[in-house]
Amino acid sequence: MILLICMAVFRKRRLTVIWMFALLLLEIVALNLLIAFNGAASNPFSAVLLIPVVMACVWLPHSAAVAVVGLSIAAQWTQWQFTQFDASHAMLAHAQGMLLGFTITSVLIMTVVFYLRHRLNQQEHQLQALREKQLRNEQLLAIGTAAAQLTHELATPTQAAQWLLEEALEKTQPTPDWLNDLSQQFSRIQNKLEHWRHVTDDVRHQRTVSINALALATEIQHVMQLARPEVAISWRVERQLESVNINADRTLLPALSNVIVNACDAQKQISDAPVVVSIMTQQNGFCIEVRNAGHSDNLNQLGQRLMQSDEGHGAGAVISNATLEKFGGTLRWTHANNEVVTWITLPLSS
């Protein structure tokens, strides 16, 4: 009652745990003294002593709540010691039964309330994870929409530039080398745009194909030779990959390559040592382990949400993580022996 009165008086301010603990102890002492001098166990209102126990289990941390329950039980048994000298044998047996019932009831209430609090915390964490996932999906949708719009807008001027180059090639004889090189580069741009249109179409229709794991590893090595030729990479590829396959679409290769590119960029800023990439099968799964020098700040949040930093916002890690989750895979980072270890897993197709 005392705690409820204080909370009503100071409703604009939240009481600290220490204050709530002290007020509950005061209430336990006051109620036990009041009951002890008014019939003790024979008092029909002795059940009111369970109220501080319930309030402690609901509002206090577990350790403080256990302390309140223990002190409340100890106070009740002190009443029995106080009344056993001047009461009959039947009354003492009744008092002892009441105290045993109070002890069992208090422990049961504490157990049930703690279990309910645990379940509520689990549901709250699940809701928080769903909210974060929804926010991440909204961010990815915005990024994907912008990328698709940019691809669409680039298609027309690129095609126009290609026509101009073809006309220049026909009218310029002999054709200079720089014009041939420029035409080849525009052809590569057109091929890339066409590839991304196919990727968008696969994602829209949720089409997946069976990809050979060894062929995927070879493609990753080829992409990294083009993307980061200045960074040394030590490849460790198992030959057993030739006999296993993965169900995915065309977004898998960019997602995996982006993770290794980020590791190469981090390594380049710190050391000239090679990045170690191991591609293997483990526990019925396709696994990629990437080891590079780097720091361990925010590794637990990397890939989960966009983060502001000097290197960027981590959008690539978020997109790669979402892509791997779509295929039932996982992406996580750990720090060990002054190295950042990136661990990618994907289920094998049956």
Number of C-alpha atoms within 10 A of each C-alpha: 14 15 20 14 10 14 15 11 10 11 11 8 9 10 14 9 13 11 13 22 21 13 18 24 20 15 19 25 16 13 17 21 15 13 20 21 12 14 13 21 23 15 12 11 12 20 11 13 20 18 14 24 26 17 18 23 24 16 14 17 13 14 9 17 23 17 15 24 24 16 16 25 22 13 18 29 17 13 19 18 12 14 18 15 10 9 12 11 11 9 15 19 13 14 22 18 13 19 19 15 12 20 20 13 14 22 17 12 17 21 13 13 17 17 12 13 15 12 12 12 12 12 12 12 12 12 12 12 13 12 12 14 15 12 15 20 16 12 17 18 12 12 14 14 12 12 13 15 11 11 16 13 11 14 15 11 11 16 15 11 14 20 13 13 17 15 11 14 16 11 10 11 8 8 12 10 9 9 15 13 11 13 20 13 13 16 15 12 17 17 12 13 17 14 13 17 15 13 15 16 13 16 14 9 8 10 13 15 13 14 18 17 25 20 13 18 22 11 14 17 16 12 17 18 14 9 14 14 10 12 18 16 20 14 15 13 16 14 12 11 18 13 9 18 21 20 19 21 18 19 18 18 16 16 20 21 19 20 20 25 18 15 22 25 17 18 22 19 10 12 12 12 14 17 23 18 21 18 20 20 21 11 8 12 18 21 20 22 17 23 24 27 25 19 13 15 9 10 15 11 14 20 22 22 21 20 16 9 8 6 9 10 14 18 19 19 21 23 26 23 23 22 21 20 14 12 16 14 18 18 23 16 19 13 17 10 7 11 16 21 22 20 17 21 22 21 19 20 16 8
